[in-house]
């Protein structure tokens, strides 16, 4: 697995892609606010929030913080 995640927010939807592009994923609807895309082997391909802009309430200096607890690393992404 690559050591990166891709985050995009488009048309009110927030999507975090965790693996390389695949066409054969199954979307599991967890709730009205969370969908999870699974690859055929059960690994998580991506996480989608259909109401992402509502959930990611951004003020001045808003950021997404990704924490890798196993490695003790933190990565911050500015959101605008």
GUTORGU-207676 format. One line per 8 residues: number of its first residue (from 1); their letters; for each residue x, y, z of N, C-alpha, C, O. Coordinates in pm, whole numbers, padded with zeros to 5 digits, always signed. Layout:
BEGIN
NUM> A> X,Y,Z,X,Y,Z,X,Y,Z,X,Y,Z ~ ...
END
This chain:
BEGIN
1> XXXXXXXX> +00084,-00118,+00000,+00000,+00000,+00000,+00088,+00124,+00000,+00192,+00127,+00065 ~ +00047,+00223,-00072,+00120,+00349,-00075,+00102,+00422,+00056,+00000,+00406,+00123 ~ +00200,+00501,+00092,+00197,+00573,+00219,+00138,+00712,+00199,+00202,+00813,+00230 ~ +00015,+00717,+00147,-00051,+00845,+00126,-00201,+00823,+00114,-00248,+00712,+00088 ~ -00273,+00928,+00132,-00418,+00926,+00114,-00455,+01048,+00032,-00393,+01154,+00046 ~ -00555,+01035,-00052,-00600,+01146,-00135,-00736,+01189,-00084,-00827,+01107,-00068 ~ -00751,+01318,-00060,-00877,+01372,-00009,-00929,+01473,-00109,-00855,+01560,-00154 ~ -01057,+01463,-00143,-01115,+01563,-00233,-01254,+01598,-00181,-01323,+01516,-00122
9> XXXXXXXX> -01292,+01720,-00206,-01426,+01766,-00170,-01484,+01830,-00294,-01434,+01931,-00342 ~ -01591,+01770,-00346,-01648,+01818,-00471,-01800,+01809,-00462,-01853,+01706,-00420 ~ -01868,+01913,-00499,-02014,+01916,-00502,-02074,+01872,-00369,-02175,+01801,-00367 ~ -02013,+01912,-00258,-02067,+01881,-00127,-02029,+01745,-00074,-02070,+01709,+00037 ~ -01952,+01666,-00151,-01913,+01530,-00111,-01765,+01529,-00076,-01682,+01578,-00152 ~ -01732,+01474,+00041,-01592,+01458,+00079,-01555,+01312,+00057,-01630,+01222,+00098 ~ -01441,+01285,-00007,-01398,+01148,-00037,-01251,+01133,-00005,-01169,+01214,-00048 ~ -01217,+01029,+00070,-01077,+00999,+00100,-01043,+00865,+00035,-01097,+00761,+00072
17> XXXXXXXX> -00954,+00870,-00063,-00909,+00749,-00133,-00785,+00697,-00063,-00688,+00770,-00044 ~ -00788,+00571,-00025,-00679,+00512,+00051,-00590,+00419,-00031,-00480,+00384,+00012 ~ -00636,+00379,-00149,-00560,+00285,-00233,-00564,+00334,-00379,-00640,+00424,-00414 ~ -00481,+00272,-00461,-00476,+00307,-00603,-00611,+00286,-00670,-00696,+00211,-00620 ~ -00631,+00352,-00783,-00760,+00350,-00852,-00802,+00209,-00891,-00723,+00133,-00948 ~ -00927,+00176,-00860,-00984,+00046,-00894,-01126,+00068,-00944,-01197,+00156,-00896 ~ -01166,-00011,-01040,-01302,+00000,-01091,-01398,-00095,-01019,-01519,-00071,-01018 ~ -01346,-00200,-00960,-01430,-00304,-00902,-01440,-00294,-00750,-01390,-00380,-00678
25> XXXXXXXX> -01505,-00188,-00703,-01526,-00173,-00559,-01675,-00186,-00529,-01760,-00160,-00615 ~ -01706,-00227,-00408,-01844,-00234,-00362,-01863,-00125,-00257,-01784,-00114,-00163 ~ -01966,-00045,-00274,-01994,+00062,-00179,-02091,+00010,-00073,-02201,-00036,-00104 ~ -02047,+00019,+00053,-02130,-00021,+00166,-02180,+00106,+00233,-02101,+00188,+00278 ~ -02310,+00121,+00239,-02369,+00239,+00302,-02377,+00213,+00452,-02454,+00129,+00498 ~ -02297,+00286,+00527,-02294,+00272,+00672,-02405,+00352,+00737,-02466,+00308,+00834 ~ -02431,+00471,+00683,-02536,+00559,+00732,-02563,+00663,+00624,-02504,+00657,+00516 ~ -02652,+00757,+00651,-02678,+00865,+00555,-02556,+00952,+00536,-02546,+01025,+00437
33> XXXXXXXX> -02462,+00946,+00630,-02346,+01035,+00627,-02214,+00965,+00601,-02109,+01029,+00605 ~ -02217,+00833,+00575,-02090,+00762,+00556,-02107,+00640,+00467,-02190,+00553,+00493 ~ -02027,+00636,+00359,-02019,+00520,+00270,-01875,+00471,+00270,-01781,+00551,+00278 ~ -01857,+00341,+00260,-01723,+00283,+00256,-01711,+00199,+00129,-01794,+00111,+00105 ~ -01608,+00225,+00048,-01582,+00147,-00072,-01484,+00036,-00039,-01374,+00061,+00011 ~ -01525,-00089,-00069,-01442,-00205,-00040,-01398,-00272,-00169,-01477,-00286,-00263 ~ -01271,-00313,-00174,-01218,-00390,-00285,-01267,-00534,-00269,-01312,-00571,-00161 ~ -01259,-00615,-00374,-01306,-00754,-00365,-01239,-00836,-00254,-01300,-00930,-00202
41> XXXXXXXX> -01117,-00802,-00217,-01049,-00876,-00111,-01085,-00825,+00029,-01031,-00874,+00128 ~ -01176,-00726,+00037,-01222,-00675,+00166,-01145,-00556,+00219,-01182,-00501,+00323 ~ -01039,-00515,+00151,-00965,-00398,+00197,-01043,-00270,+00165,-01118,-00265,+00068 ~ -01023,-00169,+00248,-01093,-00042,+00230,-01024,+00037,+00119,-00904,+00066,+00127 ~ -01101,+00072,+00016,-01051,+00152,-00095,-01069,+00300,-00066,-00978,+00380,-00091 ~ -01186,+00338,-00012,-01212,+00478,+00014,-01328,+00497,+00109,-01407,+00406,+00134 ~ -01337,+00619,+00161,-01442,+00658,+00254,-01507,+00785,+00201,-01438,+00881,+00167 ~ -01639,+00784,+00193,-01712,+00896,+00136,-01812,+00951,+00236,-01881,+00875,+00305
49> XXXXXXXX> -01819,+01082,+00245,-01921,+01150,+00323,-02005,+01232,+00227,-01962,+01339,+00183 ~ -02127,+01184,+00193,-02211,+01257,+00098,-02242,+01400,+00141,-02267,+01486,+00056 ~ -02240,+01427,+00270,-02266,+01563,+00318,-02136,+01623,+00373,-02136,+01688,+00477 ~ -02028,+01598,+00303,-01896,+01637,+00349,-01879,+01783,+00382,-01817,+01817,+00483 ~ -01933,+01871,+00299,-01917,+02014,+00327,-01989,+02055,+00454,-01946,+02147,+00523 ~ -02099,+01987,+00486,-02171,+02017,+00610,-02094,+01963,+00730,-02093,+02026,+00836 ~ -02031,+01848,+00714,-01960,+01786,+00825,-01823,+01848,+00847,-01775,+01855,+00961 ~ -01759,+01893,+00740,-01628,+01956,+00751,-01649,+02106,+00764,-01619,+02181,+00670
57> XXXXXXXX> -01698,+02149,+00876,-01722,+02291,+00898,-01587,+02360,+00910,-01508,+02331,+01000 ~ -01563,+02450,+00817,-01431,+02511,+00809,-01435,+02656,+00855,-01513,+02737,+00806 ~ -01350,+02686,+00949,-01329,+02824,+00988,-01194,+02866,+00932,-01134,+02794,+00853 ~ -01149,+02981,+00972,-01016,+03026,+00929,-00913,+02926,+00978,-00912,+02890,+01096 ~ -00826,+02882,+00890,-00721,+02789,+00928,-00768,+02646,+00946,-00702,+02568,+01014 ~ -00883,+02610,+00886,-00934,+02473,+00898,-00834,+02373,+00841,-00768,+02402,+00741 ~ -00824,+02256,+00903,-00730,+02155,+00855,-00780,+02016,+00888,-00856,+01996,+00983 ~ -00736,+01922,+00809,-00761,+01781,+00832,-00632,+01724,+00890,-00524,+01745,+00834
65> XXXXXXXX> -00642,+01653,+01000,-00524,+01596,+01063,-00531,+01445,+01052,-00625,+01382,+01101 ~ -00431,+01386,+00987,-00420,+01241,+00974,-00315,+01193,+01073,-00203,+01244,+01076 ~ -00352,+01094,+01155,-00261,+01045,+01258,-00232,+00898,+01233,-00324,+00816,+01224 ~ -00105,+00865,+01221,-00059,+00726,+01211,-00003,+00689,+01347,+00114,+00711,+01376 ~ -00089,+00633,+01432,-00049,+00602,+01569,+00060,+00495,+01574,+00145,+00498,+01662 ~ +00057,+00401,+01480,+00156,+00294,+01479,+00297,+00348,+01457,+00394,+00297,+01513 ~ +00308,+00451,+01374,+00440,+00508,+01342,+00469,+00636,+01420,+00580,+00688,+01416 ~ +00368,+00685,+01491,+00388,+00809,+01566,+00401,+00931,+01477,+00473,+01025,+01510
73> XXXXXXXX> +00330,+00928,+01362,+00338,+01040,+01267,+00204,+01111,+01257,+00098,+01050,+01270 ~ +00211,+01241,+01232,+00092,+01323,+01210,+00115,+01406,+01084,+00223,+01459,+01062 ~ +00011,+01415,+01003,+00019,+01496,+00881,-00104,+01585,+00876,-00216,+01538,+00890 ~ -00082,+01715,+00856,-00191,+01811,+00850,-00211,+01860,+00707,-00114,+01889,+00636 ~ -00338,+01868,+00666,-00373,+01915,+00532,-00464,+02035,+00549,-00569,+02026,+00614 ~ -00425,+02148,+00492,-00506,+02270,+00499,-00631,+02252,+00415,-00624,+02202,+00302 ~ -00746,+02292,+00468,-00872,+02284,+00396,-00920,+02427,+00369,-00912,+02514,+00456 ~ -00968,+02448,+00249,-01019,+02582,+00216,-01141,+02573,+00131,-01198,+02676,+00093
END
